[in-house]
Amino acid sequence: MSLGFGMFALVLSSCSRSETSLPTVQLTIGETVVTAEVVDTIPLRARGLMERTELDTDHGMLFVYPEEGMRSFWMKNTLIPLSIAFINAQGRIVHTADMEPLDETSVLSMYPAMYALEMNRGWFVRHGVQVGHRVEGLPPRSEN
């Protein structure tokens, strides 16, 4: 039996995000350890944290790219208020910003970045994390 595209999309959309198991990595920023889900393919990066309703304390999502470049993020279909840190290939934070739920305004990296780490809004400020701080435990660059 063949499923039409509409039925296929319906089946996919009925799967809960929590049923999708993404790999995680333990990152260290200063004295704090963060558990980050890793999204390192085009489809996973495009989906990001869309439609999630919460993030656990000290948990986030790490976007991994194949090379450094200018990055742009928006909050379309993202329900959680987030803060983002753009990180260069050397593991240094080059820019941070806060983002509003459902806002489709682009947030730019300001400098080339190979990684972006999304956390609950205010996480970086609460932990004293600033531009120039190093993130340890980053995975290798993505293949696509």
N, C-alpha and C positions, 0 to 999 in steps of 0.2 A: 504494500500500500504506500502510495506516495503522499506526503504532506505538502500542501500548497504553502507558499511563503507566509501567508497570513496565519495559518495554523501553526507553522513552525515558530513564528514570532510569538504567538500566544503561549505556546509551550515554554519557550525560553523565558518570557516575562513572568510566568507563574513560578519560576524557581526563585526561592528566597536567596538573597545575597549571602546570608549566613551559611547557606549550604555550599557556597563556593569557597573552597579552601585555597587561599593564596599562601605562597611561601612567606615566611617572616625572617627578619634579621634583627639582631640585637645591636643597637647603636649606642655609643657613649658620647654624650655631649657634656663636657665638664665632669661633674660628679654624678650625673643622672643617666640611667640606662633607659632607653626607649625600645619598645617592641614595635617594629614597623612592618606592615604588609608590603611586599615588594611587587610593584607593577612595572614590568620591563618589556612589554610588547605594545604595539600600537593599539590593539583593541582594549587591553587592560588599562593603559594610560588614558584612553578616551573615556572609559567608564569611571575610573577613579572611585570617589566616595559617593557617587550619585545614589540618591534614594535611601541612603543609610540614615538612621535616626539618632545614632550615638556612636561615640568612640570611648573606649575604656580609658581610664587614667594612665598616662604615660604610654599610650598606644597611638600610632599614626599610620600614615601611608607614605611610602618612599617611591617616587617616580624615578626610574633609571633610564637614561638615554644613551645612544651609541656614541655621542660625542658632545663636547661643550657647544652650547649655542644659546641664543636669546630665547627665553621661554615665556610663554603667555598662558595664564590660567584664568578660568572663569568658574562660576558657581552654578551653572545651569543644572537644574534638577538636584542640587546638593542642598540638603536640609540642615546640616550642622554648621554653626558658625566656626570658621577655621582661621588659623594662622598658618602661614607658609614660610619656609626658609629655602632659599635657592642656594645651592652648594656647588662649588666649582670642582674640577677634576682632582684637585689636590685635597679636597675634603674641607675646604674653608667656606663658611657661610658668607655669601656676597651680598645678600639682600633678604629682608624679611618684610612681611606685610600681613595685614588682617583682611579677611574676606567675609562678606555678608552672604547668608543663605539666599539662594535663588537669584543672585545678582549676575547678570550676564556681561557686566563690564570687565574688560580684560585687566588682569594684574600682571605687569611685566617684570621680568627678572632684573632689569637695570644693567646687569653684567652677564656675560656668558656663564651658563650653569650646565652641569652634567646630571645633577640630581635636584629634586625638589621634595621637601618633607612637609607634609600637611599634618597638623596637630590641632587639638581643640583650641579655639581662640583664646589667646592670652597665655598659652603654655610657655612660649619663649620668654616673654616678659617675666612671668612668675618664677622661672628658673634662671633668670639673669643671663640668658643666651643672647648674644649680640653678633653683629657683623664682625667677621674676623675669627670667631671661635671655630675650633676644629671639630669635625664629626668623625669619630672612629668607628670602624666596622662596616664601612660602606662596601657593597658588593662591586664586582667588576662591571664595567660598562655593559650595556645591553647590546645585543646583536642586531636589533632592529628598532 
